[in-house]
Amino acid sequence: MKRVEPDTAYELLWKDLVALYREVSGVDPEETAAAEAPPIARRFLNEIRLGRRQGRLVAAVDRLMRESAYGAVLDDPRRPEALLETKIVLASKPYSFLWTQAALDLAHRRARRFGRR
């Protein structure tokens, strides 16, 4: 995977996070119906929006992984393919260089644990 400039990496990460939100909630975050999304999906959206505004999007993703009981977006063990850990952090993406080794290690542990359910 070709490495991109940091600004481009953050924009690609943002787009992928919003796409994951849409996938798990079935709601466009720009519509007023976003308030009807499941609570865990709303929390995810609020966290990534705050992280983006503060220029700390990667830290927001890390925090979501650390604070979530099951996946950071979708609290549904029947949907391991919709985990933040597997769709964003561990996937081969142009922004993969943004993750610390500690974040990657955590994502691997969580993906293994949740993938076995």
Secondary structure per residue as TSV (DSSP state, phi and psi in degrees):
chain	resnum	aa	ss	phi	psi
A	1	M	-	360.0	130.5
A	2	K	-	-74.6	131.6
A	3	R	-	-76.1	140.4
A	4	V	-	-114.4	171.0
A	5	E	-	-63.6	150.5
A	6	P	H	-54.4	-43.1
A	7	D	H	-61.8	-41.3
A	8	T	H	-66.4	-39.9
A	9	A	H	-60.2	-45.2
A	10	Y	H	-64.3	-38.3
A	11	E	H	-67.6	-41.1
A	12	L	H	-64.8	-40.3
A	13	L	H	-61.3	-46.3
A	14	W	H	-56.9	-47.8
A	15	K	H	-61.5	-40.9
A	16	D	H	-68.2	-37.1
A	17	L	H	-65.1	-42.5
A	18	V	H	-65.8	-39.2
A	19	A	H	-63.4	-39.3
A	20	L	H	-65.4	-41.4
A	21	Y	H	-58.1	-47.8
A	22	R	H	-58.8	-42.7
A	23	E	H	-61.2	-45.5
A	24	V	H	-84.9	-25.4
A	25	S	H	-98.3	-26.1
A	26	G	-	74.5	15.9
A	27	V	S	-126.9	139.0
A	28	D	-	-78.6	124.5
A	29	P	T	-64.1	-16.3
A	30	E	T	-85.6	-9.5
A	31	E	S	-93.9	156.2
A	32	T	G	-65.4	-20.8
A	33	A	G	-66.0	-8.9
A	34	A	G	-58.9	-26.8
A	35	A	G	-66.6	-18.2
A	36	E	G	-89.3	-3.4
A	37	A	S	-66.6	157.0
A	38	P	-	-56.6	147.7
A	39	P	H	-53.3	-41.2
A	40	I	H	-66.4	-34.6
A	41	A	H	-70.4	-39.0
A	42	R	H	-62.5	-41.6
A	43	R	H	-61.7	-44.1
A	44	F	H	-56.7	-49.4
A	45	L	H	-60.7	-44.4
A	46	N	H	-62.3	-41.6
A	47	E	H	-64.9	-44.5
A	48	I	H	-72.2	-33.2
A	49	R	H	-63.6	-45.2
A	50	L	H	-62.6	-45.4
A	51	G	H	-58.8	-40.0
A	52	R	H	-66.4	-45.2
A	53	R	H	-61.2	-36.8
A	54	Q	T	-85.3	-2.8
A	55	G	T	71.6	26.8
A	56	R	-	-131.1	46.8
A	57	L	H	-63.8	-41.2
A	58	V	H	-64.6	-41.6
A	59	A	H	-63.9	-35.5
A	60	A	H	-64.8	-42.0
A	61	V	H	-63.5	-44.8
A	62	D	H	-59.7	-45.8
A	63	R	H	-61.9	-42.4
A	64	L	H	-60.5	-41.0
A	65	M	H	-64.3	-41.2
A	66	R	H	-73.1	-29.2
A	67	E	H	-97.7	-7.8
A	68	S	-	-92.9	142.2
A	69	A	S	-73.5	-42.4
A	70	Y	S	-142.0	106.4
A	71	G	-	62.9	160.8
A	72	A	S	-100.7	-6.1
A	73	V	S	-119.0	-48.5
A	74	L	-	-120.6	117.1
A	75	D	-	-87.7	63.9
A	76	D	-	-142.8	104.1
A	77	P	T	-64.8	-10.4
A	78	R	T	-82.8	-4.8
A	79	R	-	-123.6	60.5
A	80	P	G	-63.8	-20.1
A	81	E	G	-71.9	-12.5
A	82	A	G	-103.1	19.2
A	83	L	-	-76.3	138.6
A	84	L	H	-56.2	-39.5
A	85	E	I	-59.4	-42.7
A	86	T	I	-89.0	-34.9
A	87	K	I	-79.9	-29.2
A	88	I	I	-118.0	-58.4
A	89	V	I	-72.6	-45.0
A	90	L	S	-91.5	-9.3
A	91	A	S	-72.4	150.5
A	92	S	-	-78.6	103.2
A	93	K	-	-130.7	159.0
A	94	P	T	-63.6	-16.3
A	95	Y	T	-101.6	10.2
A	96	S	G	-57.5	-27.0
A	97	F	G	-67.7	-11.7
A	98	L	G	-73.4	-23.2
A	99	W	S	-81.5	137.7
A	100	T	-	-76.0	163.6
A	101	Q	H	-62.5	-36.9
A	102	A	H	-62.3	-41.2
A	103	A	H	-65.8	-41.2
A	104	L	H	-64.7	-41.9
A	105	D	H	-62.3	-44.3
A	106	L	H	-61.6	-45.7
A	107	A	H	-60.9	-40.9
A	108	H	H	-62.6	-46.8
A	109	R	H	-60.6	-45.2
A	110	R	H	-67.9	-40.3
A	111	A	H	-64.1	-41.1
A	112	R	H	-64.0	-44.8
A	113	R	H	-64.5	-46.5
A	114	F	H	-79.2	-26.1
A	115	G	H	-70.1	-18.8
A	116	R	T	-87.0	-8.2
A	117	R	-	-70.9	360.0
